[in-house]
Amino acid sequence: MAPFIFWNLAFYTIIRTQLSFWGMVKSEMYYLRKFYTYEELEAAVIEYIDYYNTRRYQKRLNCMTPLEYRQYLLSSAA
């Protein structure tokens, strides 16, 4: 029974994180613009993900971008 509970908790955490991210995408990018084609929307999502990972500083990551924080963790582990 314990492995099932752990898997359920891990699954819930992953889903919650994804929903939070896509909610942020919608509020910071999608609702602010009009998209006339699927290609425009796809390009905007790709651009936003690049912005989120490389230029959007996050307080919960010690005011670093996700990419900077990942590099920091990798250098700390070495």
C-alpha contacts under 8 A as a table, 3 or more apart, distances in Angstrom:
res1	aa1	res2	aa2	distance
1	M	4	F	5.41
1	M	5	I	6.56
2	A	5	I	5.14
2	A	6	F	6.27
3	P	6	F	5.07
3	P	7	W	6.08
4	F	7	W	5.10
4	F	8	N	6.04
5	I	8	N	5.06
5	I	9	L	6.18
6	F	9	L	5.13
6	F	10	A	6.16
7	W	10	A	5.07
7	W	11	F	6.01
8	N	11	F	5.10
8	N	12	Y	6.10
9	L	12	Y	5.08
9	L	13	T	6.18
10	A	13	T	5.12
10	A	14	I	6.29
11	F	14	I	5.20
11	F	15	I	6.20
12	Y	15	I	5.17
12	Y	16	R	5.99
13	T	16	R	5.13
13	T	17	T	6.14
14	I	17	T	5.19
14	I	18	Q	6.24
15	I	18	Q	5.13
15	I	19	L	6.11
16	R	19	L	5.18
16	R	20	S	6.11
17	T	20	S	5.12
17	T	21	F	6.21
18	Q	21	F	5.12
18	Q	22	W	6.19
19	L	22	W	5.26
19	L	23	G	5.96
20	S	23	G	5.08
20	S	24	M	6.30
21	F	24	M	5.12
21	F	25	V	6.32
22	W	25	V	4.84
22	W	26	K	6.18
23	G	26	K	5.17
23	G	27	S	6.27
24	M	27	S	5.17
24	M	28	E	5.84
25	V	28	E	5.37
25	V	29	M	5.51
25	V	30	Y	6.45
25	V	45	V	7.78
25	V	48	Y	7.42
26	K	29	M	5.54
26	K	30	Y	4.49
26	K	31	Y	5.80
27	S	30	Y	6.32
27	S	31	Y	5.75
27	S	32	L	7.47
28	E	31	Y	7.10
28	E	32	L	6.97
29	M	32	L	5.53
29	M	33	R	6.81
29	M	44	A	7.90
29	M	48	Y	7.29
30	Y	33	R	5.82
30	Y	34	K	7.66
31	Y	34	K	7.70
35	F	38	Y	7.42
35	F	40	E	5.94
35	F	41	L	5.79
36	Y	40	E	6.85
36	Y	41	L	7.93
37	T	40	E	5.32
37	T	41	L	6.60
38	Y	41	L	5.12
38	Y	42	E	6.07
39	E	42	E	5.01
39	E	43	A	6.08
40	E	43	A	5.23
40	E	44	A	6.16
41	L	44	A	5.09
41	L	45	V	6.20
42	E	45	V	5.21
42	E	46	I	6.25
43	A	46	I	5.16
43	A	47	E	6.07
44	A	47	E	5.00
44	A	48	Y	6.04
45	V	48	Y	5.02
45	V	49	I	6.15
46	I	49	I	5.20
46	I	50	D	6.30
47	E	50	D	5.15
47	E	51	Y	6.20
48	Y	51	Y	4.90
48	Y	52	Y	5.97
49	I	52	Y	4.96
49	I	53	N	6.14
50	D	53	N	5.28
50	D	54	T	5.98
50	D	55	R	7.80
51	Y	54	T	5.37
51	Y	55	R	5.09
51	Y	56	R	6.09
52	Y	55	R	6.02
52	Y	56	R	4.91
52	Y	65	T	7.52
52	Y	66	P	7.59
53	N	56	R	6.59
53	N	65	T	6.10
53	N	66	P	5.16
53	N	67	L	5.63
54	T	65	T	5.77
54	T	66	P	6.78
54	T	67	L	5.80
54	T	68	E	7.59
55	R	65	T	6.06
56	R	64	M	7.93
56	R	65	T	5.54
56	R	66	P	7.94
57	Y	61	L	7.87
57	Y	63	C	5.34
57	Y	64	M	4.95
57	Y	65	T	4.49
57	Y	66	P	7.65
58	Q	61	L	5.40
58	Q	62	N	6.90
58	Q	63	C	4.92
58	Q	64	M	5.76
58	Q	65	T	6.05
58	Q	66	P	7.69
59	K	62	N	5.34
59	K	63	C	4.50
59	K	64	M	7.28
60	R	63	C	6.86
61	L	64	M	5.51
61	L	65	T	7.16
61	L	66	P	7.22
61	L	69	Y	6.42
62	N	69	Y	7.99
64	M	67	L	7.93
64	M	68	E	5.76
64	M	69	Y	5.78
65	T	68	E	5.14
65	T	69	Y	6.08
66	P	69	Y	5.06
66	P	70	R	6.10
67	L	70	R	5.13
67	L	71	Q	6.28
68	E	71	Q	5.14
68	E	72	Y	6.09
69	Y	72	Y	4.91
69	Y	73	L	6.18
70	R	73	L	5.14
70	R	74	L	6.20
71	Q	74	L	5.08
71	Q	75	S	6.11
72	Y	75	S	5.23
72	Y	76	S	6.11
73	L	76	S	5.04
73	L	77	A	6.20
74	L	77	A	5.22
74	L	78	A	6.45
75	S	78	A	5.31
